[in-house]
Amino acid sequence: MASGLVTTLSNKIDNRFAQLRENGRKALVCYVTAGHPDRVRSMELLRGIEHAGADVLEIGVPFSDPMADGPVIQASSQRALEAGMTFNRVLELVAEAQLTIPVVLFGYLNPFLAAGPNFLTKIRDAGCDGVLITDLPVGADPALEARFAASPLAFVRLVAPTTPVERMRLIAQHGSGFVYLISRLGVTGMQHEVAPQLGATVERLRSVTTLPICVGFGVTDARQAAAVTAVADGVVVGSAIVKAADQSVDSAVALVKSLRAGIDQAS
């Protein structure tokens, strides 16, 4: 477990990564926007991705100003909001899905705070195992960060590729579950190639933390996923899955199956 503020007890995320290490496998972390393409198909998608072989599911809370996201996820968020998806309805969706894989609630800070002073309890009671807040960097609000760290939820933190090593150390010390390493600068979105410096960046981060390292931003297909997991403990895929879900749930599930196969064949 990481040191620093984090007091999170071992949970499903820790157990999943322990199982993966024991079996010599790498993690497939999948992102979807709650309520996209609509509530019914969103539920089908959550369950379909689990059955297709995802290890961790990041469920995005739709937000009106998702600055870190590219056009695909922005559009999915807007579509979900227009259909009436709210923070509480996201939690209802998670609870109804009854997923057995770890769930990380992913989003921007405002909707979380707007949910009331007991929002962390609500998240846990809905069946989530962790949270990732894109706009709460280490040191931005120590009191609020301490609340996240003291909850039973894993507190997944983001690390940028340009982050200095000592800052990487600080971020990892104040996180738990796994570290989400952003593969490149900019917003989320699909890319054709993995950043050539990724291996070196992973090694810098690995030198200052024992947490699993999962790499995201830009991974589109099984070939790229395999390349990422050759150097990291897991890969995060979001925009490609969301785009496939625009076509159909079956298309998104088929993509997840291909990602799983590509990762396992390369391991």
C-alpha positions in Angstrom: 0.0 0.0 0.0 1.2 3.5 -0.7 2.3 5.8 2.1 1.4 9.4 2.7 -2.2 10.4 3.3 -3.7 7.2 2.0 -5.3 4.9 4.5 -7.4 2.9 2.1 -7.8 -0.7 3.1 -7.2 -3.5 0.7 -10.2 -3.8 -1.7 -11.2 -5.4 -4.9 -8.7 -3.3 -6.9 -5.8 -4.5 -4.9 -7.0 -8.0 -5.0 -7.5 -7.9 -8.8 -3.9 -6.7 -9.4 -2.6 -9.3 -7.0 -4.4 -12.0 -9.0 -3.1 -10.7 -12.2 0.5 -10.7 -10.9 0.1 -14.2 -9.6 -1.1 -15.4 -13.0 1.5 -13.4 -15.1 -1.2 -11.3 -16.8 -1.7 -7.6 -17.4 -4.7 -5.5 -16.6 -7.3 -4.3 -19.1 -9.0 -1.1 -17.7 -12.0 0.0 -19.7 -13.7 3.4 -19.6 -17.3 4.2 -20.5 -19.5 7.2 -19.9 -22.5 6.4 -17.7 -25.7 6.8 -19.6 -24.2 6.6 -23.1 -25.5 5.8 -25.6 -28.6 5.7 -23.4 -29.4 4.2 -20.0 -30.6 0.8 -21.3 -27.6 0.3 -23.6 -25.3 1.7 -21.0 -26.3 -1.1 -18.6 -25.8 -3.6 -21.4 -22.4 -2.1 -22.1 -21.3 -2.3 -18.5 -22.2 -6.0 -18.2 -20.9 -6.8 -21.7 -17.5 -5.3 -21.0 -17.2 -7.3 -17.8 -18.0 -10.5 -19.6 -15.6 -9.6 -22.4 -12.6 -9.7 -20.1 -12.1 -6.3 -18.5 -10.3 -6.3 -15.2 -11.3 -2.8 -14.0 -14.2 -0.7 -15.2 -13.9 3.1 -15.1 -17.4 4.7 -15.2 -17.4 8.3 -16.2 -19.7 10.8 -14.5 -21.1 13.0 -17.3 -20.0 16.7 -16.9 -20.8 19.8 -18.9 -17.2 21.0 -19.2 -14.9 18.0 -19.5 -11.7 19.9 -20.3 -9.4 16.9 -20.2 -11.5 14.9 -22.7 -11.4 14.8 -26.4 -14.3 15.1 -28.8 -15.5 11.5 -28.5 -15.9 11.4 -24.8 -17.1 15.0 -24.7 -19.9 14.1 -27.1 -20.8 11.0 -25.1 -21.0 13.1 -21.9 -23.2 15.7 -23.5 -25.5 13.0 -24.9 -25.8 11.4 -21.4 -26.6 14.8 -19.8 -29.2 15.6 -22.4 -30.9 12.2 -21.6 -31.1 13.2 -17.9 -28.1 11.3 -16.5 -27.1 12.8 -13.1 -24.6 11.9 -10.4 -27.2 10.1 -8.4 -28.5 8.3 -11.5 -24.9 7.2 -12.3 -24.8 5.6 -8.8 -28.1 3.9 -9.4 -26.8 2.5 -12.7 -23.7 1.1 -11.0 -25.8 -0.4 -8.2 -28.2 -2.0 -10.6 -25.4 -3.5 -12.8 -24.1 -5.5 -9.9 -20.7 -5.9 -11.5 -18.2 -8.3 -10.0 -15.1 -6.6 -11.3 -13.7 -3.5 -9.6 -15.4 -0.2 -10.5 -13.6 3.2 -10.4 -15.9 6.2 -10.6 -14.2 8.7 -12.9 -15.0 12.4 -13.2 -14.5 16.0 -12.5 -14.7 17.4 -8.9 -17.8 19.6 -9.2 -20.5 16.8 -9.6 -18.9 14.9 -6.7 -19.1 17.9 -4.3 -22.6 18.8 -5.5 -23.8 15.4 -4.4 -23.6 16.5 -0.8 -21.2 16.0 2.2 -21.7 12.2 2.3 -20.8 11.7 -1.4 -18.0 9.3 -0.7 -20.4 7.0 1.3 -22.9 7.2 -1.5 -20.2 6.1 -4.0 -19.1 3.2 -1.8 -22.7 2.1 -1.1 -23.5 2.0 -4.8 -20.7 -0.7 -5.3 -17.8 1.4 -6.4 -14.3 0.5 -5.3 -12.3 3.6 -6.2 -12.5 7.1 -7.5 -10.4 9.1 -9.9 -10.8 12.9 -10.0 -9.3 14.5 -13.0 -9.1 18.0 -11.7 -7.8 17.5 -8.1 -4.0 17.4 -8.4 -1.9 16.6 -5.3 -1.6 19.6 -3.1 -4.6 21.5 -4.6 -6.8 21.0 -1.6 -5.1 19.0 1.2 -8.2 18.9 3.4 -10.4 17.5 0.6 -7.7 15.1 -0.5 -7.5 13.8 3.0 -11.2 13.0 2.9 -10.7 11.0 -0.2 -7.7 9.2 1.2 -9.5 8.4 4.5 -12.4 6.7 2.8 -12.6 3.0 2.0 -12.3 3.8 -1.7 -9.1 3.5 -3.6 -7.9 7.0 -4.6 -6.4 6.6 -8.1 -4.2 9.5 -9.2 -3.0 10.8 -12.6 0.6 11.2 -13.6 1.6 13.2 -16.7 4.5 12.1 -18.9 6.4 15.3 -18.2 6.1 15.0 -14.4 9.4 15.2 -12.6 10.4 12.1 -10.6 10.0 13.7 -7.2 6.6 14.9 -8.1 5.8 11.4 -9.4 6.8 10.1 -6.0 4.6 12.6 -4.2 1.6 11.8 -6.4 2.0 8.0 -5.9 2.3 8.4 -2.1 -1.0 10.2 -2.0 -2.8 7.6 -4.2 -3.9 4.0 -4.0 -5.3 1.2 -6.2 -3.1 2.0 -9.2 -1.4 4.9 -10.8 -3.0 6.2 -14.1 -0.1 7.3 -16.3 -1.1 9.5 -19.1 0.8 8.4 -22.2 1.0 11.8 -23.9 0.1 15.5 -23.4 -3.3 16.8 -24.5 -6.8 15.5 -24.2 -8.2 12.0 -24.4 -8.6 10.5 -27.9 -7.4 7.8 -30.3 -3.9 7.7 -31.7 -2.2 5.5 -34.2 1.0 4.8 -32.3 2.2 4.4 -28.7 4.5 7.2 -27.6 8.2 6.1 -28.2 9.3 7.4 -24.8 6.6 5.4 -22.9 8.9 2.7 -21.6 11.3 5.2 -20.1 8.5 7.1 -18.5 7.1 4.0 -17.0 10.5 3.1 -15.6 10.8 6.6 -14.0 7.5 6.1 -12.3 8.2 2.6 -11.3 11.4 3.8 -9.5 9.3 5.7 -7.0 6.2 3.5 -6.4 5.1 -0.1 -5.9 1.6 0.6 -7.1 0.5 -0.9 -10.4 1.0 1.4 -13.3 -1.7 1.6 -16.0 -1.3 3.7 -19.1 -4.0 5.5 -20.9 -4.8 8.2 -23.5 -4.7 7.2 -27.1 -4.8 3.4 -27.1 -7.1 2.3 -30.0 -6.6 -1.4 -30.7 -5.1 -4.7 -29.6 -1.7 -4.0 -31.1 -1.3 -0.8 -29.1 -2.7 -2.4 -26.0 -0.1 -5.2 -26.2 2.7 -2.6 -26.8 1.6 -0.7 -23.6 1.3 -3.8 -21.4 4.8 -4.9 -22.5 6.1 -2.1 -20.3 3.3 -1.4 -17.9 1.0 -3.3 -15.5 -2.1 -2.4 -17.5 -3.7 -0.4 -20.2 -6.6 2.0 -20.1 -8.9 2.2 -23.1 -11.7 4.8 -23.3 -12.3 6.8 -26.5 -12.1 3.7 -28.8 -14.7 1.9 -26.7 -17.0 4.9 -26.5 -16.8 5.4 -30.2 -17.6 1.7 -30.8 -20.6 2.0 -28.5 -21.9 4.8 -30.8 -22.3 2.1 -33.4 -23.6 -0.6 -31.1 -23.1 -2.3 -27.8 -22.0 -5.4 -29.7 -19.3 -3.4 -31.5 -17.9 -2.1 -28.2 -17.9 -5.6 -26.6 -16.2 -7.1 -29.6 -13.5 -4.4 -29.3 -12.9 -5.3 -25.6 -12.7 -9.0 -26.5 -10.0 -8.2 -29.1 -8.1 -6.0 -26.6 -8.2 -8.8 -24.0 -6.9 -11.3 -26.6 -4.2 -9.0 -27.8 -2.9 -8.4 -24.3 -3.0 -12.1 -23.3 -1.3 -13.2 -26.4 1.6 -10.8 -25.8 2.0 -11.6 -22.1 
